[in-house]
Amino acid sequence: MRLRDEGLRLVKTSEDDAGTWMTEEEKFEKLISKKIGFMDITETIELESFGLDSAAKIAAVTYPSGPSHQTEANALIANAKQSNLETWANGLANIYNRYYRGSYAATSAAWMLSAVQSAASSNSNIKVSQFSHSYSQPSVIAKLPGTSSSVVIVSAHYDSVGSSTSGRAPGADDNASGVVVVLEALRVLAEAGYAPKNTLEFHFYSGEEGGLLGSRDIFNNYASNSVDVLAVVNQDMTGYSPNNVIAVYTDYVNTALTNFVKTLVPVYSSLPLSLDKCGYGCSDHASANSAGFPSAYVCDENMADSSPYIHSSQDTIATLSFPHILEHTKFTIGFLVEGSYF
């Protein structure tokens, strides 16, 4: 295609938007730097058609009215360690930046693969793999097989961006904080030898800041291969919360799954629930939603009180509350146990 050969990208900023062609530089200047939600659909134009085909299937997925496996989940939650969250977050934030097309894209990808392999290393049943994209920063997937091929997913993106594509971008809250939550949940279940009914997957996406690129690639692949995804819970920013809440977002998500997730927050964390709306394409749950898979989005704060430091050199470890991140970890382990029985 001529436009793609010229390096232009097809970008959507709303559900009804047919898409606008722009360069990578224009994406940064017009969208990323202004924190406008968007999707880069250049290589995954067909993704939205899968969502239309999946409406009946989503309607057939039913979730419990609330949690029912607290004893099992709480025994695992007791093994979550804040020190691991701190170690991993510092490791990610120490990379100069993790921009998906930047000089450190491959470095951050290698770090992410190694961290996932380490977290999963105590359980040989867990398979860790990279998912390659058109840029040099693969996503990473850890799969804990269940007795059912149906899949429950927890996810976070590991790339970061600053005030320029080459500037310092520690990305501590956005989104080292979400990554370490998923990593620690993986480690806890791996060390416990947890044997789920549904297959559990732990996704670490690249290219989120470029328009949900990594997650769109993966969910395009899953939809094309008819993977039976029962639920996706995405976490993007879990460490900055002046109100000390766990926020669950209610737009561009599956309402039934989101209602179930809301019941878990007060059971598996000590924090109150806050509700808000995020806007179009604000994180990777939107990719699952586009593909027709039930998704939910959990964050550290409502939009008005979210970190003012994201997408800058000031998004540092010093802005994070690790006790707060630990509460997100507890919630995530609780969700995985409950989701194992969907």
C-alpha angles and dihedrals in degrees: 000000000000097000093050090048088055090057098252121144129214109230133185124199099180140025092254095044113113089205138263126234115232141153124256088254091053090049089057097042098043102032119010096045090048093047093238114161114240144150126227102217098172095118098024104048090136094059096091091056090062090058091057091051093050101055095101092046093051091050088056093057110096126191129201120264089243144335119312105169101065097134093055094042096046092053088058094041089058088067096058112115126206090203090066091053090053094048095049094043091052090048093055096041091051090066105097091235136333100212109157094233097032134106091266098048094105092041092054091045091054091048091050094049092049093049093051092047090051093048091050098039098102092063118058090192090070114090119205121197142163121238109212124219136186089273130058099262113082123198119239127228128190115194125199104191119224133193086262125059090219110113135224115190136199116188150179136170121242103194121099139196134199135193088300132022091251101035130104110290113169090172093199097160094021092075124320085086093061093043094055091050091058092042094053092046088053092049093049094051092043095052091046091054087234113195110200129195094220118045111259121214129192113203126197108186130204125203097033092134089054093061106295090297101157097044093045090054092050097046090044087056093046093050092047090052095043094240108183100235110182098179143355121198112188125192122196114173117002104165111067116068122144089180092047095228138130109239123211116194122218107197128083088013138101108270097210094051091043091052089053092048089053090060091055099056097074092039100049100031136042092229130097122247122252125189128208144145122251109193134234119332095348095148145351097286085076090064091056090046092052090052091053097253119135108255140176132190126217124185141169098251146002118274097258092055100036121126114295089203102067118119090026141087088258095069089103138151089259090070094058131095108210094191085059092049088051089058089055088051092053090050091050094051089048091051092049093052092047091044090052087071101044 
